[in-house]
Amino acid sequence: GGQPRNVQPFSDEDASIETMSHCSGFSDPASFTEDGPEVDEEATQEDLEYKLKGFIDLTLDKSAKTRQAALESLKSAFSSKILYEFIMERRMTLTDSIERCIKKGKSDEQCAAAGLACLLCVQMGSGIESEEIFKTLGPVLKKIVCDGTASIQARQACATCLGICCFIVTDDITELYSTMECLENIFTKAYQRDRDSNGVSSTHNTLLHVSALLAWTLLLTICPMNEVKKKIEMHLHKLPSLLSCDDLNMRIAAGETLALLFELARETDADFFYEDMDLLTEKLRALATDGNKHRAKVDKRKQRSVFRDVLRAVEERDFPTEMVKFGPERMYIDCWVKKQTYETFKEILGSGMQYHLQSNDFLRNVFELGPPVMLDAATLKTMKISRFERHLYNSAAFKARTKARSKCRDKRADVGEFF
């Protein structure tokens, strides 16, 4: 009955057995080796599905520890493989399990269940099935987000989940606005706290405000332009107050949201004018060159790096283009909207982000990558360098890195000032 069962978690070994799946006709180049044995893909897939069925059953176990371990194992599997057909047959069972865990579980279990809900919608993509999932889970997530008695970690996870799932479903504009309003009710409390000299917010509350703000910003990127204008008018003059927050994550979230709002405002109106531009750029420049001795060096580096980009976006309308490599493909992130979307999905998919960019139809549509590139084993094998070549390259890189570091460490070398 109630005795906790030993759950064998979904491991990296399971994820790397073979990255082939029902929906994708290719594997990651890294899964091919020059002299590796042939893998029976059908048997491997059956073995994986057998394990996953066991984890789904364990989400109903009486032991909270067992349920949480099962949820984490399912999360690991969903982030590292495309399992559309398998999930399609069991989506209602999974939805019921997630709902039960969010409603009745404790903090860690609720966080794991909310994370699994995100991955479930990412796997299903935007369609009727995802809409059904969101209709069931949406009200439960909103209730937890607004519940002051729930743990801050659970509310954070549910706020993020609410934003991502709504972003994926998106068909019902009324639901989109309702979700954004729910998130606004959370992060706007940070404005109120800033105006109230006596109100001191704990770090935990600030982290909740950050999660709600980032989820709201993601949803703003898919709003109609008339709604975007309303939101910009409502928040653009209030957000700069959050740049003075003691919490680094809040300062960065506020800065990146400001950059995104300016980008959207200038898209809707080429002659967009912000009244307090001088005061704002002065604040941003101070954060981009912050030398406060009371702050950790790592935090200062991160803050300066982010706010240099934010300042360029606000002052010069410039964005530093980034390139993301996945398999044989490349994607360029050339605007704040794309950056915000990419960072959000990278956060929930982790190391599985590259694989999903290659083979997940929904994500490929979001980033306008077109249909998945189908490559056969022979082509992938020719793309992969030999072990000997890889060894030579790594040796050369190691030597160059060692020489560069040695030079910097030499007290006699004039290395200048490092920030």
C-alpha positions in Angstrom: 0.0 0.0 0.0 1.6 3.2 1.3 5.2 2.0 1.4 7.5 4.1 -0.9 8.7 2.2 -3.9 12.1 2.4 -5.4 11.8 4.5 -8.6 14.5 4.0 -11.2 14.8 7.6 -12.6 15.0 8.3 -16.3 18.8 8.7 -16.7 21.1 10.3 -19.2 21.8 6.8 -20.4 18.2 6.3 -21.3 18.1 9.7 -23.1 21.2 8.8 -25.1 20.3 5.2 -26.0 19.0 6.5 -29.4 17.6 9.9 -30.1 15.3 8.5 -32.9 11.6 8.8 -32.1 8.2 8.3 -33.6 8.1 11.7 -35.2 11.6 12.4 -36.3 13.3 10.5 -39.1 16.8 11.4 -38.0 19.2 11.2 -35.0 21.5 13.7 -33.5 24.9 13.6 -35.1 26.5 12.8 -31.8 24.7 9.5 -31.6 26.6 8.1 -34.5 30.1 6.6 -33.8 32.6 5.4 -36.3 32.7 1.8 -35.0 29.5 1.6 -32.8 27.3 -1.4 -32.9 23.9 -1.4 -34.7 21.1 -0.4 -32.4 17.7 -2.1 -32.6 15.6 1.1 -32.6 12.2 -0.6 -32.3 13.3 -2.6 -29.3 14.9 0.5 -27.7 11.7 2.5 -28.2 9.6 -0.3 -26.7 11.9 -0.4 -23.7 11.6 3.3 -23.2 7.8 3.3 -23.5 7.6 0.5 -21.0 9.6 2.6 -18.5 7.5 5.7 -19.1 4.3 3.8 -18.5 5.7 2.7 -15.2 6.5 6.3 -14.3 3.0 7.5 -15.3 1.5 4.8 -13.0 3.8 5.9 -10.1 2.5 9.5 -10.3 -0.6 8.1 -8.5 1.4 6.4 -5.8 0.6 7.1 -2.1 4.1 8.1 -1.3 4.9 11.8 -2.1 8.6 10.9 -2.6 7.7 8.3 -5.2 5.3 10.6 -7.0 7.9 13.4 -7.2 10.6 11.0 -8.5 8.2 9.8 -11.2 7.4 13.3 -12.2 11.1 14.2 -12.5 11.8 11.1 -14.6 9.0 12.0 -17.0 10.3 15.6 -17.2 13.8 14.2 -18.1 12.3 12.0 -20.8 10.0 14.7 -22.3 12.8 17.2 -22.5 15.3 14.9 -24.2 13.0 13.1 -26.8 10.0 13.7 -29.0 7.3 11.4 -27.8 4.2 12.8 -29.6 2.4 9.5 -30.4 3.1 8.0 -27.0 1.8 11.1 -25.2 -1.2 11.5 -27.5 -2.6 8.2 -26.3 -2.1 9.1 -22.6 -2.5 12.9 -22.5 -5.7 12.7 -20.4 -4.1 10.4 -17.9 -1.0 12.6 -17.7 -3.2 15.7 -17.3 -5.2 14.2 -14.5 -2.0 13.1 -12.7 -0.5 16.6 -13.1 -3.7 18.3 -11.8 -3.8 16.0 -8.8 -0.2 16.6 -7.9 -0.5 20.4 -8.2 -3.7 20.4 -6.1 -2.7 18.0 -3.4 1.1 17.9 -3.4 3.6 19.8 -1.3 5.9 22.5 -2.7 8.5 20.3 -4.5 5.9 18.0 -6.0 3.9 21.0 -7.3 7.0 22.4 -8.9 7.8 19.1 -10.6 4.2 18.8 -11.8 4.1 22.4 -13.2 7.4 21.7 -15.0 5.9 18.5 -16.5 2.8 20.4 -17.6 5.1 22.8 -19.6 6.9 20.0 -21.3 3.6 18.2 -22.0 2.3 21.2 -24.0 5.7 21.7 -25.7 5.4 18.0 -26.9 1.8 18.4 -28.1 2.3 21.8 -29.7 -0.5 24.2 -30.5 -3.6 22.3 -31.3 -6.9 21.0 -29.9 -5.1 18.6 -27.6 -3.0 21.3 -25.9 -6.2 23.5 -25.6 -7.9 20.6 -23.7 -4.8 20.3 -21.4 -4.8 24.1 -20.7 -8.6 24.2 -20.1 -8.1 21.6 -17.3 -4.8 22.9 -15.8 -5.2 26.7 -16.4 -7.7 27.4 -13.5 -5.6 25.2 -11.1 -2.4 27.1 -12.0 -4.1 30.5 -11.6 -5.4 29.4 -8.2 -2.0 28.5 -6.9 -0.4 31.6 -8.4 -2.8 33.8 -6.5 -2.9 31.8 -3.3 -0.9 33.7 -0.7 -0.8 30.6 1.5 0.9 28.4 -1.1 4.7 28.1 -1.1 6.6 30.8 -3.1 8.5 28.1 -5.1 5.2 26.5 -6.2 3.7 29.9 -7.1 6.8 30.7 -9.1 6.7 27.4 -11.0 2.9 27.8 -11.7 3.4 31.4 -12.9 6.1 30.2 -15.4 3.9 27.2 -16.5 0.8 29.5 -16.9 2.8 31.8 -19.2 4.3 29.0 -21.3 1.2 26.9 -21.7 -0.9 30.0 -22.6 1.8 31.0 -25.2 1.5 27.6 -26.8 -2.3 27.4 -26.9 -2.9 31.2 -27.8 -6.1 30.7 -29.9 -8.5 32.2 -27.4 -7.7 35.9 -27.1 -9.9 36.2 -24.0 -7.9 33.6 -22.2 -4.7 35.3 -23.2 -5.8 38.6 -21.7 -7.2 36.9 -18.6 -3.8 35.1 -18.0 -1.8 38.3 -18.5 -4.1 40.1 -16.0 -3.5 37.3 -13.5 0.3 37.7 -13.9 0.0 41.5 -13.8 -1.7 41.3 -10.4 1.4 39.6 -9.1 4.4 41.6 -10.5 2.7 45.0 -10.1 2.9 44.5 -6.4 6.6 45.2 -6.8 5.7 48.7 -8.1 3.5 49.3 -5.0 6.3 48.1 -2.7 8.7 50.6 -4.4 6.3 53.5 -3.7 5.7 52.4 -0.1 8.8 53.3 1.9 7.7 51.1 4.8 7.1 48.0 2.6 10.0 45.7 2.6 9.6 42.7 0.4 11.4 39.4 1.1 13.7 37.9 -1.5 11.1 35.1 -2.0 8.4 37.5 -2.9 10.7 39.3 -5.3 11.5 36.0 -7.1 7.8 35.4 -7.6 7.5 38.9 -9.1 10.4 38.1 -11.4 8.7 34.9 -12.7 5.4 36.6 -13.2 7.0 39.5 -15.0 9.0 37.2 -17.4 5.9 35.1 -18.1 3.8 38.2 -18.8 6.5 39.6 -21.1 6.5 36.3 -23.1 2.7 36.6 -23.6 3.1 40.3 -24.6 5.1 39.2 -27.6 2.0 37.4 -29.1 -0.5 40.2 -28.3 -2.3 42.2 -31.1 -0.6 45.6 -31.7 -3.5 47.6 -30.2 -3.2 45.6 -26.9 0.6 46.0 -27.0 0.2 49.8 -27.2 -2.1 49.7 -24.1 0.3 47.6 -22.1 3.3 49.9 -23.1 1.3 53.0 -21.9 0.4 51.2 -18.7 3.9 49.9 -17.7 6.7 51.7 -19.5 6.8 54.6 -17.0 6.5 52.2 -14.0 9.1 49.6 -14.9 12.2 51.8 -14.4 11.4 51.9 -10.7 12.3 48.2 -10.5 15.8 48.9 -11.7 16.6 50.1 -8.2 15.6 46.8 -6.6 18.1 45.1 -4.4 17.6 41.7 -6.2 19.9 41.2 -9.2 17.3 39.0 -11.0 14.6 41.6 -10.7 16.9 44.4 -12.1 17.8 42.2 -15.0 14.2 41.1 -15.7 13.1 44.7 -15.6 15.9 45.9 -17.8 15.3 43.2 -20.5 11.5 43.8 -20.4 12.2 47.6 -20.9 14.4 46.8 -23.9 11.6 44.5 -25.3 8.9 47.2 -24.7 11.0 49.8 -26.5 11.5 47.4 -29.4 7.7 46.8 -29.7 6.9 50.5 -29.3 9.2 51.4 -32.1 7.7 48.7 -34.3 4.2 50.1 -33.8 5.3 53.8 -34.1 8.6 54.7 -35.8 8.5 58.1 -34.2 7.9 56.8 -30.7 9.1 59.3 -28.1 9.7 58.5 -24.4 9.5 61.6 -22.1 12.0 60.5 -19.4 14.6 59.2 -21.8 17.5 61.1 -20.2 16.7 59.9 -16.7 16.2 56.3 -18.0 19.5 56.1 -19.9 21.3 57.6 -16.9 20.0 54.7 -14.8 20.8 52.1 -17.4 24.3 53.5 -17.8 24.9 53.4 -14.1 23.9 49.7 -14.0 26.1 49.0 -17.1 29.1 50.4 -15.3 28.3 49.5 -11.7 31.3 49.2 -9.5 29.5 48.8 -6.1 32.0 47.0 -3.8 29.1 45.5 -1.8 28.0 43.3 -4.7 29.6 40.0 -5.7 32.0 40.2 -8.7 30.0 37.5 -10.6 26.8 39.5 -10.1 28.4 42.7 -11.3 29.8 41.1 -14.4 26.4 39.6 -15.3 24.6 42.9 -14.6 27.1 45.0 -16.7 26.9 42.5 -19.6 23.0 42.6 -19.7 22.7 46.4 -19.2 25.2 47.2 -21.9 22.9 45.5 -24.3 19.8 47.0 -22.8 21.3 50.5 -23.0 22.2 50.0 -26.7 18.7 48.8 -27.4 17.0 51.8 -25.7 19.5 54.5 -26.8 20.7 53.3 -30.2 18.0 50.8 -31.2 20.7 48.2 -31.6 20.7 44.5 -30.8 23.8 42.3 -30.6 22.9 39.3 -32.8 23.6 35.9 -31.3 24.0 32.6 -33.2 22.7 29.3 -31.9 24.0 26.0 -33.4 22.0 22.8 -33.4 23.0 19.8 -35.5 23.8 21.0 -39.0 21.6 24.1 -38.6 22.1 27.7 -37.4 19.6 30.1 -35.9 20.3 33.9 -35.5 18.7 35.7 -32.5 18.4 39.2 -33.8 15.8 40.9 -31.6 14.6 41.1 -28.0 11.3 39.3 -28.8 13.2 36.3 -30.2 15.7 36.4 -27.3 13.0 36.4 -24.7 11.2 33.4 -26.4 14.4 31.4 -26.8 15.6 32.0 -23.2 12.1 30.9 -21.9 12.1 27.6 -23.7 15.8 27.0 -23.0 15.0 27.3 -19.3 12.4 24.5 -19.3 14.1 22.2 -21.9 17.7 22.5 -20.6 20.1 20.4 -22.5 17.2 19.1 -24.7 16.8 22.5 -26.3 19.0 21.8 -29.3 17.3 18.4 -30.0 13.9 20.0 -29.8 15.0 22.8 -32.2 16.0 20.1 -34.6 12.9 18.0 -34.4 10.0 19.7 -32.6 7.5 21.1 -35.2 6.0 23.6 -32.7 9.3 25.1 -31.8 10.5 25.2 -35.4 7.3 27.1 -36.3 7.9 29.6 -33.4 11.4 30.4 -34.6 10.4 30.1 -38.3 12.9 27.3 -39.0 10.6 25.4 -41.5 10.1 21.6 -41.4 12.8 19.4 -39.8 15.9 18.8 -41.9 15.9 15.1 -42.8 19.4 13.6 -42.9 20.3 9.9 -43.3 22.9 8.1 -41.3 25.5 8.3 -44.1 25.3 12.1 -44.4 25.6 12.5 -40.7 28.6 10.2 -40.5 30.4 12.3 -43.1 29.7 15.4 -41.1 31.3 14.1 -38.0 35.1 14.5 -37.6 37.2 11.5 -36.7 38.3 10.9 -33.1 41.9 11.5 -34.1 41.1 14.9 -35.7 39.0 15.8 -32.6 41.9 14.9 -30.3 44.3 17.1 -32.3 41.9 20.0 -32.2 41.3 19.7 -28.5 45.1 19.5 -27.8 45.7 22.6 -29.8 42.9 24.5 -28.1 44.1 23.4 -24.6 47.7 24.6 -25.4 46.5 28.0 -26.6 44.2 28.4 -23.6 47.0 27.5 -21.2 49.4 30.0 -22.8 46.8 32.7 -22.6 46.0 32.0 -19.0 49.7 31.8 -18.0 50.3 35.2 -19.6 47.4 36.7 -17.6 48.7 35.2 -14.4 52.2 36.5 -14.8 52.6 39.4 -12.4 55.2 40.9 -14.7 52.7 41.2 -17.6 50.8 44.4 -17.9 47.3 43.0 -18.2 45.4 46.2 -17.4 42.3 46.5 -15.3 39.7 43.7 -15.4 36.1 44.2 -14.5 
